[in-house]
Amino acid sequence: MPERTKREIVAAFNRLIAKTEFEKITTQKIATEAEVSKATFYRYFRDKYDVLNYNYKALLDHALVQHDNYRDLFFGLYSYAREEWAGFRRAFFTTGVNSLESFVYSYSKSVVEQITAQNRAGAGLTPEEIEYFGKKGREIAKVSRRDIAAICARGEDGATTVTTTMMIAHMAGIQFFSTG
């Protein structure tokens, strides 16, 4: 029963975020949508940010079980984002210390480190990937940090700016890298 109640609260949040801006969602609205009391809501979650972040963690953990490399993981996550674009977009527009962006940073760093240890052992792009990106050339959009989610959710290719690459490397705990 407790896990079912928790899942229903998360499902209620997902229904609300699909049609409502995050700032307008309250714990009372989530509880009402889930058909539970506000006290029951607080038995499982501290606030709406806790539901938002729990939701992302569950999504990422589920995706990690299904995929064993970056390419498949990111494709799976961004395929989900494309299907659930309205809610996903609203979720990423949260700001502050409890924002989804902050949670993604703190939670994903350890996940990225684990996958990196398993993935490619630093081999870089495959010859097929190099050829693909070489042929696409200037058709590939230059992408800043704010554009990454949108570009990926639309299934488009993008090349990050040096600043964005530095930020991603920092979030992944990479202390030294070079560009060329």
N, C-alpha and C positions, 0 to 999 in steps of 0.2 A: 504493500500500500504506500509506504513512504516514497519509494522510487517512482511509482506511478504519479503521485501528487507532484513531485519535483518535475517530472517530464511534462505534466500538464501545465505547470507554471511557465516552463520554458516555451512550450507550444503556444501558450496564450501570448507571451511576449513576442514571439515570432509573427503571430497574426497581427498584433498591434503595430510592430515596426514596419510591416509590409505596407501599411496604409497611413501611418501617423508619424510625424516628426518625433524624434527621440525626446526632445525637450518637453513635449506635451504628454508624454507617457509618464504616468505616476504609478507608484506601487499599488495604490487603490484600484486603478484601471486594470493593472495586470491581475490582481486578485479577483476582481469582478469577472474579467474575461475567462479566468481559470476556474471560476465558480468555487473559490475558496475564500476563507476569511483573511483579513489583513494579518491577523496573528499567525495563521498558517503560512502565509507568504514569508513572514519574518522567521519562521522556524527553519526555512530552507535557504533564504537569501538575505543579505544585509540591506540591499537596496537595488534599484533598477540596474545600476552599473554592474553589480555582482551577477545578475542574470545575464546581462550582455556579455560579460567576460567568460562566464561559465559556458555560455553558448558557443563562443569562439573556441574555447579549449576543447569542448566535446567534438566540435567540427574538425579541428586539427588532429586530435587524438584518433578519431575515426579514419581520417584521411591517411594518417601515418601507418595504420594497420594495413591499409589497402595498397600503399605505394612504398617502394624501397629506394627511390631516387628522386632528386629535385624535379626533374622534368615532369615525371608523372604526378608527383605531389602538387606542384604548382598548377599543372593543367587541371587536375581534379578540383583543387580549391577555386580556381578561377572559372571553371565550368559551373561550379555551384554558384559562384558570385554572379555569373551571367544569368543563370536561371532565377536567382533570387535578388536581382539587381536593386529593386526599390528598397527593400529592407537592408541589404548589405550597404548600400550607399548611405542611407540614413544612419546606420550604426557607426560608420567611419567618420561621420561629421560630428561626433561627440568630441568634446574638448576637456582638457584639464587632467589632473593626476589620475582620475579614474576612467579616463577615456579608453576606447577600444585600441586606439593607436598606442597608448602607453602600455596597455596589457599585452598587445601583440609584441611589442618590443621586449618586455621582460620575460614573457613565456616562450616566445619563439627562439630566443637566443640559444637556449640549451638544446632545443629541438634541431636547430640548424647545425650546431656543433656535432650532435649525434649523427645526423645524416651525412655531414661532411666526412666524418671518420669512415663511413661505409661507402661513400660515393666517389667513384673515379680516382681516388687517391691522388688528387691534384693533376690529373691528366688533361684537364681543360676541354675545349670543344673537340668534337669528332670531325674528321675530314668532311663528312656530309653537312654538318652544321656550318662549318667554315664556308663551304661552297654555297649553301643556301643564303647565308647573310651577305656573302660577296655578290651574289646575283641581285639581291634585293636593294643593296646600296642605299641611295638617298631616299628610297621609298619608306625606309624605316624612320619613324618619328623620333625626335629627340625628346626624352621624357624626364621631367623633374619628379621629385619625391611626391608631390601632390597628384601627379598624373598616373602613377604606376597602377593603382587599383582600377582606374577607369580603362586604361589601355588593355590590361590583362583581362578584365571582365568582358571586354568586347572581342577578345581573341586576336588582338592586333599585336604586331611586333613593335618593340620600342628599344631604343638605346639610351641608357641613363647618362645624365650629365656627370662630369667628374665629381661635382659636389654631392650628387645623389649617390654615386658609387661609394664615395667616402663615408657617407652616412650609413649606407647598408653595411659596409665593411665594419664600421664601428659597432653597429647593432649586433653584428654576428661575432664580435669579439676579435676581429682580424686587426692586428696592430700595425701590420706592414703590408702594403700591396703596391703594385706598379701598374701604370697604364701605358698604352703605346699607341 
